[in-house]
Amino acid sequence: MLVVLYGIQAIRVYTAKPNIAVNYVARIDAATLAIPESERAWPIYRSGLLLREAEPDWGGFNRRPRSGEQGWDAWASYLDANAEALALFRQAGAMPSMGLAISDMFSAENTQLWSPDRPDWNPNDEPLVMVPLKYLGWMRIASQVLAHDALRAAAEGDAATAAIDLRTIFAIGKHVRDHPFVFNDLVAFIIWERGLMALAEILASYPRALSDEMLRDLAHELAALGDGQGIRLRWQGERDTFHDLIQRTYTDDGHGDGFLSARGLLDFRMFLGSGKPGGSTDWIQHASIPAFSAVVVGRREIVEKHDRLISRWQAEACKPLWERRGDITDDKQWEELSGSPLWRVRNYLLVEFTPYLQRATVRPEIVTQRRDALQTAIALELYHRREGCWPESLDMLVPGLLPVIPRDRFDGKALKYRLVDGKPILYSVNADRDDDAGRPPTSPTGNILNDAGTWAPVMDQEDAWDGDWVLWPPIIDPLIADDEDD
């Protein structure tokens, strides 16, 4: 009897075909294709990237040399060689949109930058989960060249170039967010952080490089980062990607339900890299698929669970760090989805597909903290220029130079400020939530640790580094030759 039932289930699962009703690539591309070609930044970025000269190595030092330091000549020559590429990046940064369609990812023009490694590329039948966002790495490279150039320009007193380089970095981050995926947002945050750190170094090392007007303009630029509601992750791309995956793996009964098909499961395993195209895999896996399909939850249930989970993460991501009590996955909802081997099987697609988002919700808060600190540092510099001294407290900046004192994202109180030896320090209490008077954490050997600002839940704060996250001025390691770094 069991053999008969298994045979019926096998026929049902192996003859079933998913119904791909929505072309999500075309849906996302619609907004891009509506942009006039004259307003698209990507073709200009691409031209600049094709002209870009490769970055030199660090010349045997522990970090990139700064202007005037040993080894700087090679970097100055590198930036000179990239003058035309930099001009194109600045031109592209002034455009309103990126203008790169997913369907054009492997066009003849774009494969001049990256390898045409997808001979089977078919944008009309491409799962979103398989879309290669190859341009993101290149945009990080463009922002890095601009950051180096901004620092050089500031060191040489070229304020106009330094300011436009910084604005272009922030524009690149905005352009990267044209595609509505969490991964795009995370890359945008990396790019914005690069611009923020370059600005922080300019303010600290070349405080008179930028005019008052330039600093005010940059402060407004920083305030505009994000989508009008602050620096946030966007989740629609993840919802669309999962819904697209479900329509490719489950059958559709026309009423929102269905079961996991054999072809769908094999294709999903191919997406994960654990199967082969066309459903080719070993016979043991083939034999287990009918039983596996019977155990896995149905289409409606898996979609509802995913939507609830994403809504939970989205709500958590909107909370400031000081309101978060534990890791986002340390809750009953995630435990119910993956807390036992049976539930991991029943929610297979959900558990396999979503874990990488678990810690992504912290990044917007870290970028927000850096952004807020830089707005405050700009206000401090403007105050210093006007008064000839540093303020005794941040209250003296409000409301003329700052609308409000920013909060420390870790404890919810005011951002920390001290004058040490007559010089200002802006800092956060960091993940241990303990004010150490602006002292950064150090390693057991006494080296200053620059990875402060790594979040830990309140329940784990005793394991966090003992020390504060110094936000400004930035901590820059001394230039040391590798053979001296013992």
N, C-alpha and C positions, 0 to 999 in steps of 0.2 A: 504493500500500500504506500509506504514511504517513497519507494522508487517511482511509483506512478505519479504521486504528488510532486516529487522532484522533477520528473520529466515534464509535467504540465507547466511548472514554474519556469523551467529552463526554456521551453518553447516561448512562453509569454515574455520572458526577459530578453531573449536573443532575437526575437522577431520584432520587438518594439522599436520605434524610431522617434527620437525627440523631434519636436516641432519648433524650428527657429523662426519665431514670429516677428522679432524686433531686431533691426540692424543697429546696434548701439554705436558702432563706429560711425555710421552715417549720421546718427543723431548728434553725436559730439561734434563731428566735422561741420554740421550745418552752420553753426555760429561762425566758425573760422572762414568758411567759403563765402559767407556774406560780407566779409571785410574787403573793401576795395584793395586791389593789389598795391596801390600807391601808399596804403597805410599799413602794410605788413612789414614787420621788422625782420622776420626770419631770413629772407633772401639777402639782406644787408649783413646780418650777423654771419651768415654762411660765407659770404665773400671775404669778410674779415678773418674768419677762422681758417679759410683756405690759404690766406696769406701769412698766417701766424708762424713765427719762428719758434722752435722748441725752447723750453725753459732750460737754462744751464743748471748744473748740479750745484750743491752748496760749497764746492771747493774744499772739501775736507773739514768743514766746520759743522757745529752742532745745529745751526739754523741758517736761514738766508741772511747774508750780510746786508746791513743798512747803508744808506748813503754815508760816505766818508770812512767806512770800516774796511778792514782788509778783505780783499776779494770782491769789493763792490764794482770794480771796473767791468767785470764780466757781465754783471747784471745791468749796468748802465748801457753797455753795448747791446744787450738783449732787448732792452726797451727801445733803444734807437732803431734797431732792426724791425721792431713791431709798430713803428709810427703809423704806417698806413692802416694796419689792422686796427689799431686803437682808434683812429679817426672814424673808421667804419662802425666800430662798436658804439661810439658816441652818437653817430648818426642814427643807428638802429634804436638806441635807447630813447630817442626822442619820438619814436613812432608809438601810436596808441595801443597796438596789439602785436603779439608774436606772429600770428598768421600762418602757422604751420599745421596743415591738415594731417591727421593720422594716416589717411589713405595715400598721402604723398611721401610717407616715411622712406620708401625705397625707390623714389624717383631717380632718374639719371643724375640730376643735379645734387641730390642729397647723398648719393652713394660715392660722390667724390670725397666726402668726409668720413663716412663709415662703410664698412664692408657690406656688399649686397649678399649677406649670408642667409637670406630667406628666399630661395628661388621659387618656393611654393606660396609666396606672399599673395594673398587675395583679400584686399580690404573689404570686399563685399561679403566675405564669409570668415572673417577673422575674429576669434574670441577676444574680448577685451583683456582677459587675463594673459594673453600671449602678445599683446601689442608691445613692441620694443620701443621705449621712449629714449632712443639713442641720443637725441639732442641734449638731454639734460647734463650729461657729463661735459659736453662741449661748452655749455653755458657756464658751468662752474669754472672751466678754464678761462673763458673770456673775463669773468669777474675777477679772477686771480690776477690776470695781466693788468687789469684796470687798477686793482688795489696797489700793486707794486708801483704803477705809474703815478698814482695819487700821492704816495709817500715820497717818491722822488721829486715830484713837482713841488710839494710843500717844502721839502728840504732846500730846493733851489729858489724858493720865493715865487714860484709860478702859481699864484692863487687861483686864477681862472681855470687852469688845467686840473688842479687838485679838486676843485669844487665840481666840475663837470664829470670827472672820473667817478667821484663818489655818487653823484646823482644817477649816473649810468648804471652803476652796480645795483642801486635800489630799483631802477627801472627793469633790469634784467630779472630780478626776483619777481616783480609783478608780471612780466611777460611769461615766465615759466609757469605761472599759475593759470594761464589760458586754458590748460587742460585740467579738468576738475578732479584729479586724483590726489589722495593723501601723499603719495610718493612725490608728486610735483610740489606739494606744499612743503614737504620736508627739505627738498632741494632748494626751494625758494628761501626757506629759513636759513640754510647754510650760506647762501649767497648774501642775504641781508646781514648775517652775522659777520661775514667777511668785510662788508662795507662798514659796519659799526666798529669793528676792531681797527680798521684802517683810520677811521675818523678819530677814535680814541687815542691812537698813537700820534696822530697829527696834533691834536689838542695838547697832548702831554709833551711831545718833543719839539714841536714847532708852533707854540701857542699863538704867535702873531701872524702865522701864514695866511689865515683866512680873515677877511674883513668882517666887521660887525654885521653888515647886510648879508654876506654869504652865510654866516653862522645862523642868522635868523631864518634864512631860506632853508637851510639844511634841517633846522629844528622843525619847521613846518613839514618838510619832506618825511622826517621820521614819524611825525604824528599821523601822517597819511598812510603809513604801512598797514597792510591788512585790507579788510573789506568794509570798513565803516563801522564795524562792531569790535574792532581790535584785531589782534593777530590771532587767527583761529584756523584750525583744520576744517576743511570742507569734506563732507562725507558722501555726497551724492555719487561721486565716481565709484566709491566702494560698493554702494548699493547697486548701481548699474552693473558693475563687474560681476557681482554675485548673482544677480537676476539673469544676466547673460549666461553665466555658467550653468545655472539651473535649467534654463531653456534648452541647453545643449546636452544635458545629462539625463533629465527626467522626461517622461512622457507628459502629454497634456490632454486631460479629459474634457477640455473646454470649459471647465468650471473652476479652474485654479488648482486642481490637484493632479496627481499622477505618480508613477513609481520610477525608481532608478533603472534605467535600461543598461544592458550589457555594453552596448557601443558607447553610451555616455560615460560609464564608469571607466572603460578602457581609455577613452580620450582624456578623461580627467587625470588618470594616472600618467598619461603621456605629458600633460601640462606640467605635472609635478616632477617629471623626469624619471619616473619609475616604470614606464611602459614604452612601447614602440608604436609608431604610427600605424594606422590601419587596424588596430585591435590585435596586433601580434604580440603575444606574451606567452608565458609557459602554461602548460596544460593544467597545472594545479590551480593557478589563478582562474583560468577559464571555468574549471569545475566548481570553484567556490562562489562564482558570481551569482547564480540563482539564489543560493541561501543568503548571501550577503545582501542582495536586493530586497529579500523578504524582511530582513532585520532593520535595514535603514529606514528612517522615518520618511513619510510621503512628502510630495512637493509642497503642498500648502503649509504643512507644519514646519519644514525646514526654512521656508521663506519667512514665515512669521517669527521663528526663533532668531533668524539673522537680523530681521528688522528691529526686534526688541533689543538685541545685543548692540547693534550699531547705535540705536537711540540711547542706550545706557552709556556707551562710550562717549557719544556726542555730548550728552548732558554732563558727564564727568569732565570732559575736555573744556567745558565752559566755566568750570570752577577754578578759582585761583588756587595755587598750590597750598596756601595756608588753610584751605577748607578741606583738603583731601586727607583722609585718615589712613588709607592703606593703598596697596597696589590695586590697580583697576580690575585685575582679575581675581582678587581675593574677596569675591562676593558669592552669594548663593547662586546667582544666575549662571555664572561661569562654572561653578562646581556641579550644577545640575547637568550642564552640557558635556562636561569632560571628566567628571570626578571618578568614573569607574571605567574599566575596559568595555563593558557593555554599552555605556552611554557614549563612549568615544566612537564605537562602531555605529550606533544608531544615528549619531550626528556627524558622520564621517566627513562629509564635504565641508560642513561648517567648521569643525575642529581643525581640519587640515588647511583650510584656506585663510583663516582669520588671525592666527596668533601673532603675526608680525605687527599688527596694529596696537598691541597691548601697551607698549611704552611710548607710542608716538604722541600720545596726548600731552606729554610733559614738554615737548619741544616748543610749542607756542609760548609757554610761560617763561622759558629760559630766554627766548629771543625778546619777549616783552621786557624782561628785567634788564637786558643789555640796552634795549632801545630807551627805556626810561632813564637809565643811568647816563646815557649819552646826552639826552635832552637836558638833564640836570647839569652835566659837565659843561655844556654850552652856556647855560645860564650862569654857572660859576665863573667861566672865563669872561663873559660880558660884564658881570659884576666887578671882577678884578680890574678890567680895563677902565671901567667908569670910576671906581672908588680907590684904586691903587692898593687894595688889600683884599684878602679873602673874607667872606662873611663868617661870623661866629657860629651861625646856624643856618640851615636851609630855609627857615622861616623868613629870613631877610631877602629871599629871592621871590617871595610870593606877595602880591600877584603880578608885580611888574615884569619879571623875567620867567616865572613859571606860574601856570594857573593854579596848580596844587602841588604839594610835595608827593612824589610817587611813593607807592608802597613797596616794601620788601616783600617779594612774592613768596618767601618762605615762612614769614611769621605774621604777615598782614599789617605790621606796624610801619611807621615811616622808614623810608630808605635811610640807611645809616651814613653819617657824615662826621668826620673828625678832622681837626688840624693837627698834624704830627710834624714837629720841627718847623712849624710855620707853613706847611704845605697840606693841601686838601686830599682827603681820601674818601671815596664813595664805596660803600661795600654792603653786602647782604650777610645775614647771619649764616647762610648756607644751610645744608641739610641737617646739621646737628642742632639748629634753632638756638644756638648759644652765642651771644655777643662776645667776641674775643677782641674787641677794640680795634678791628681792622687787621688783625694778625692772620696772614694766610696759613693754610696747613702746610706742614713739612713732612718729608719722608723720614724714616728712621735714621738716614744718613745726613739729615739736615738740609736736603734740597727742597726748595720751594715747589709746591705742587700747583701746577696751573690748571688742573682739572676740577677745581672747586666749582660749585654750581651744578654738580650732579645731584639730581633729586633722589631722596629716599623717603618712603612713607614715615609718618610719625612713629609708627610702631617699630621702625628699624633705625631711628635716628641715632641710637647709641652706637651703631656701626658706621656712621658717617665720619668723614674726616674731621678732626678737631681743628677748627680754624674757620675764618670767614672767607667769603668769596669777594675778593677785591675787584671791583668793576672798573674803577678809574682812580688814578692813572693805571694803565695796563702794566702787568709784570712782564718784563722782557728779559729773557735769560741773557747773560753776558756771552759774547761771541768767543767760543772756545774751539780750538782745533781738536779734531777727533782723538789724536794721539795724546792730548793733554787732559782729556776728560776721563780721569780715573778716580 
